[in-house]
Amino acid sequence: MELQKILGTLKEHMTFKPTTEPGDVILVGMPSGLFYGIVRSIDNNIKKDWFNLSFNLLVIPPAEVTWILRVPQMTGEFFTINGEDHFVIAVDATKLPKKKPGAEISMEKKLKKRTLTLVKDDAEEK
């Protein structure tokens, strides 16, 4: 599925911030997949109205990344790197998605002990 459709679907289920600031958790979309990151810094670039967005990509092993972007590109606007679509958008962690009624599992069911029953084949005993 192309990244624009994916981001559109995610916006229906998640809340994103209108700004991106150091310390924010960001969702990074690129051709290889979706990843979370944490913004380390946003510094002025030598080019007017452009910024160095430095973030840690939360993958194994963690990767340090710096992209040169404009403000709209740090807040969900698509941009290309080597001709491929990418996006960055800050996640609003203070607003979690609402659960649908009936989707909750009671703690009793979660904690219920499971039992294992051993069934022995009569042919194995002979």
FENTAHU-V391885 format. One record per helix or strand. SS is the DSSP state (@ for helix, = for strand). FROM is the first residue (numbers start at 1). TO is the last residue. If there is no record, write none. Layout:
<<SS,FROM,TO> <SS,FROM,TO>>
This chain:
<<@,3,13> <=,16,16> <=,25,30> <=,33,44> <=,51,57> <=,63,69> <@,71,74> <=,79,81> <=,84,91> <@,107,111> <@,122,125>>
